[in-house]
Amino acid sequence: MTHNPDTCILLTRPAAQAQAYADELGKACGDNFIIVQSPLLEIEILKVPLNLSGVHHLLFTSVNGVNAFAENSDQRDIPTICVGSRTAKAATAIGLKAAQAQGTANDMIALAQELAQGLPGEFLYLRGRIAAQGVSSALNTAGYTTRETVIYSQNSQNLNQSAIKVLTNQTRILVPLFSPRTAELFTAQTAGIHVQNAKIICLSQNVADRLGDKFASEITVVSKPTAAAVTREIAASL
């Protein structure tokens, strides 16, 4: 990749997702930037007993949940409801039948209620140890029996020295943030750093809200909560 010292993109997603997104950026945006990867989360798949009896739909809010389910069960005959296109694609790839919401937990909750009307049994929400929104509580409150199982852990990591270097020098830097947890960690770990010339691109307002006041003037929230929308904003910013 050709390096342009004027623009850097800092990727803070878990390692596998960061690399996949870096490849997508190269295809979509060319090579007039450098990429620095500094994952703020490490995904640990947990080995857990899964009780799938009576489950009419599995619920997934991330690709990580799908991957963890694949590690824990060979069963593929339970329909799934996924938060967005990437999660649905991952579910389909392992042999599950996936219905796709429009990118937010609220979208998925609405779709779940629509698809579950009149069905016996319950939802099973397979999630990370840290969950941004109460999917299970919302569905239970609406009258749809929902269990949940923590199937992976999001372990925090520190910004690496390469990330700190680009954040504190004069390089123009774009920072796409895809989850509230990552936004919280980014805010905490830059608390003592004078970040210069940065634009923070957030997947949703929920992500942006976790950044506090420090980056208020540098935050852009994309129009739709999808990676494609983040990519379009990055392309427009180069």
C-alpha positions as CSV (number, residue, x, y, z in Angstrom):
1,M,0.0,0.0,0.0
2,T,1.3,3.5,-0.9
3,H,1.7,5.6,2.2
4,N,0.4,9.1,2.3
5,P,1.7,10.8,5.5
6,D,-1.1,13.3,5.4
7,T,-3.9,10.9,6.5
8,C,-3.9,7.9,8.8
9,I,-6.9,5.7,9.7
10,L,-6.7,4.2,13.2
11,L,-8.6,0.9,13.5
12,T,-9.5,-0.2,17.0
13,R,-11.7,-3.2,16.3
14,P,-10.7,-6.8,17.4
15,A,-7.8,-8.0,15.3
16,A,-9.6,-10.2,12.8
17,Q,-12.3,-7.6,12.2
18,A,-9.8,-4.8,12.0
19,Q,-7.8,-6.7,9.3
20,A,-11.0,-7.5,7.3
21,Y,-12.1,-3.9,7.5
22,A,-8.6,-2.7,6.4
23,D,-8.9,-4.9,3.4
24,E,-12.3,-3.4,2.6
25,L,-11.0,0.1,2.9
26,G,-8.2,-0.6,0.5
27,K,-10.7,-1.8,-2.1
28,A,-13.2,1.0,-1.5
29,C,-10.9,4.0,-1.0
30,G,-7.6,3.2,-2.8
31,D,-4.3,3.5,-1.2
32,N,-3.8,7.2,-0.4
33,F,-3.6,6.7,3.4
34,I,-1.9,4.6,6.0
35,I,-3.6,2.3,8.4
36,V,-2.6,1.7,12.0
37,Q,-4.3,-1.1,13.9
38,S,-4.6,-1.0,17.6
39,P,-7.4,-3.4,18.8
40,L,-9.0,-2.2,22.0
41,L,-10.9,-5.5,22.4
42,E,-9.8,-9.1,22.3
43,I,-12.6,-11.5,21.7
44,E,-12.5,-14.7,23.9
45,I,-14.9,-17.4,22.9
46,L,-16.3,-19.1,25.9
47,K,-17.1,-22.8,26.1
48,V,-20.6,-22.9,27.6
49,P,-23.5,-25.4,27.7
50,L,-26.3,-24.4,25.4
51,N,-29.8,-25.4,26.1
52,L,-31.6,-25.0,22.7
53,S,-34.7,-26.9,23.7
54,G,-37.9,-24.8,22.9
55,V,-36.0,-22.0,21.2
56,H,-37.8,-20.7,18.2
57,H,-35.2,-18.0,17.2
58,L,-31.6,-17.3,18.1
59,L,-30.7,-13.6,18.5
60,F,-27.3,-12.2,17.5
61,T,-26.1,-8.6,17.7
62,S,-22.5,-9.3,16.4
63,V,-20.4,-11.6,14.2
64,N,-18.6,-12.5,17.4
65,G,-21.7,-14.1,18.8
66,V,-22.2,-16.1,15.6
67,N,-18.6,-17.3,15.6
68,A,-18.9,-18.3,19.3
69,F,-22.1,-20.2,18.6
70,A,-20.4,-22.1,15.8
71,E,-17.7,-23.2,18.3
72,N,-20.3,-24.3,20.9
73,S,-22.9,-26.1,18.8
74,D,-23.4,-28.1,15.6
75,Q,-27.1,-27.4,15.5
76,R,-28.1,-25.3,12.5
77,D,-31.9,-25.8,12.2
78,I,-33.0,-22.9,14.5
79,P,-33.9,-19.6,12.6
80,T,-31.8,-16.6,13.6
81,I,-32.5,-12.9,13.8
82,C,-29.4,-10.7,13.3
83,V,-28.8,-7.1,14.0
84,G,-27.5,-6.2,10.5
85,S,-26.0,-7.5,7.2
86,R,-22.6,-8.5,8.4
87,T,-24.0,-10.6,11.3
88,A,-26.6,-12.1,9.0
89,K,-23.9,-13.0,6.4
90,A,-21.8,-14.7,9.1
91,A,-24.8,-16.7,10.3
92,T,-25.6,-17.8,6.8
93,A,-22.0,-18.8,6.2
94,I,-22.2,-21.3,9.1
95,G,-25.4,-22.8,7.8
96,L,-28.1,-20.8,9.8
97,K,-31.2,-19.3,8.2
98,A,-30.9,-15.6,9.1
99,A,-33.4,-12.7,9.1
100,Q,-31.7,-9.3,9.0
101,A,-32.6,-6.2,10.9
102,Q,-31.4,-2.7,9.8
103,G,-28.4,-2.3,12.0
104,T,-29.5,-1.4,15.5
105,A,-30.6,-3.3,18.5
106,N,-34.0,-1.5,18.4
107,D,-34.5,-2.6,14.8
108,M,-33.7,-6.2,15.8
109,I,-36.1,-6.1,18.7
110,A,-38.9,-4.8,16.4
111,L,-38.2,-7.5,13.8
112,A,-38.0,-10.2,16.5
113,Q,-41.5,-9.3,17.8
114,E,-42.9,-9.4,14.3
115,L,-41.4,-12.8,13.5
116,A,-42.3,-14.4,16.8
117,Q,-46.0,-13.6,16.9
118,G,-48.0,-16.7,17.7
119,L,-44.9,-19.0,18.0
120,P,-44.6,-21.3,21.0
121,G,-41.2,-21.3,22.8
122,E,-38.7,-18.6,23.4
123,F,-35.9,-16.5,22.1
124,L,-32.2,-17.2,23.0
125,Y,-30.0,-14.2,22.8
126,L,-26.3,-15.2,22.5
127,R,-24.2,-12.2,23.5
128,G,-20.9,-10.9,24.8
129,R,-20.2,-10.4,28.5
130,I,-20.7,-6.7,27.9
131,A,-23.9,-5.8,26.1
132,A,-24.7,-2.2,25.1
133,Q,-28.5,-2.6,25.2
134,G,-31.0,-4.7,27.0
135,V,-32.3,-6.9,24.2
136,S,-33.6,-9.6,26.5
137,S,-35.3,-7.2,28.9
138,A,-37.0,-5.3,26.1
139,L,-38.4,-8.5,24.6
140,N,-39.5,-9.9,28.0
141,T,-41.2,-6.6,28.8
142,A,-43.1,-6.8,25.5
143,G,-44.3,-10.3,26.4
144,Y,-41.8,-12.5,24.4
145,T,-40.0,-14.9,26.6
146,T,-36.3,-14.5,26.1
147,R,-33.3,-16.2,27.7
148,E,-29.7,-15.1,27.2
149,T,-26.3,-16.8,27.4
150,V,-23.0,-15.0,27.5
151,I,-21.0,-16.9,24.9
152,Y,-17.9,-14.6,24.4
153,S,-16.0,-12.1,26.4
154,Q,-14.7,-8.7,25.2
155,N,-11.3,-8.3,27.0
156,S,-9.9,-4.8,26.9
157,Q,-6.5,-3.9,25.5
158,N,-4.4,-0.8,25.6
159,L,-3.7,1.5,22.7
160,N,-0.3,0.4,21.2
161,Q,2.6,2.8,20.7
162,S,2.0,3.2,17.0
163,A,-1.5,4.4,17.8
164,I,-0.3,6.8,20.5
165,K,2.3,8.2,18.1
166,V,-0.2,9.0,15.3
167,L,-2.7,10.4,17.8
168,T,-0.2,12.9,19.2
169,N,1.7,14.1,16.1
170,Q,0.5,16.4,13.3
171,T,-0.8,13.6,11.1
172,R,-4.5,13.9,10.0
173,I,-6.2,10.9,11.6
174,L,-9.6,9.3,11.1
175,V,-10.9,7.1,13.8
176,P,-13.9,4.9,13.0
177,L,-15.6,3.5,16.1
178,F,-18.1,0.7,15.8
179,S,-19.3,-0.1,19.4
180,P,-20.1,1.8,22.6
181,R,-17.5,-0.3,24.5
182,T,-14.7,0.6,22.1
183,A,-15.7,4.3,22.3
184,E,-15.5,4.1,26.1
185,L,-12.1,2.5,26.0
186,F,-10.8,5.0,23.4
187,T,-12.0,7.9,25.6
188,A,-10.4,6.4,28.7
189,Q,-7.1,5.6,27.1
190,T,-6.7,9.1,25.5
191,A,-7.6,10.9,28.7
192,G,-4.0,12.0,29.2
193,I,-3.2,12.5,25.6
194,H,-3.4,15.7,23.6
195,V,-5.0,14.3,20.4
196,Q,-4.5,16.5,17.4
197,N,-6.1,16.7,14.0
198,A,-8.5,13.8,14.6
199,K,-12.0,13.1,13.1
200,I,-14.0,10.4,15.0
201,I,-16.5,8.6,12.8
202,C,-19.2,6.8,14.9
203,L,-21.4,4.0,13.8
204,S,-24.4,5.4,15.8
205,Q,-25.3,8.1,18.3
206,N,-25.1,5.5,21.0
207,V,-21.4,5.1,20.2
208,A,-20.9,8.8,20.0
209,D,-22.5,9.3,23.4
210,R,-19.8,7.2,25.0
211,L,-17.1,9.7,23.9
212,G,-18.0,12.4,26.4
213,D,-17.0,16.0,25.7
214,K,-13.4,15.6,24.7
215,F,-14.0,15.0,21.1
216,A,-17.3,16.9,20.7
217,S,-16.1,19.0,17.8
218,E,-14.5,16.1,15.9
219,I,-17.4,13.6,16.0
220,T,-19.4,12.6,13.0
221,V,-22.3,10.1,13.2
222,V,-23.0,8.3,10.0
223,S,-26.5,8.3,8.5
224,K,-27.1,4.5,8.8
225,P,-25.6,2.2,11.4
226,T,-23.6,0.1,8.9
227,A,-20.0,-0.5,8.1
228,A,-20.7,0.6,4.5
229,A,-21.9,4.0,5.8
230,V,-18.7,4.4,7.8
231,T,-16.7,3.5,4.8
232,R,-18.5,6.1,2.7
233,E,-17.8,8.7,5.3
234,I,-14.1,7.8,5.4
235,A,-13.9,8.0,1.6
236,A,-15.5,11.4,1.7
237,S,-13.0,12.5,4.3
238,L,-9.9,11.5,2.4
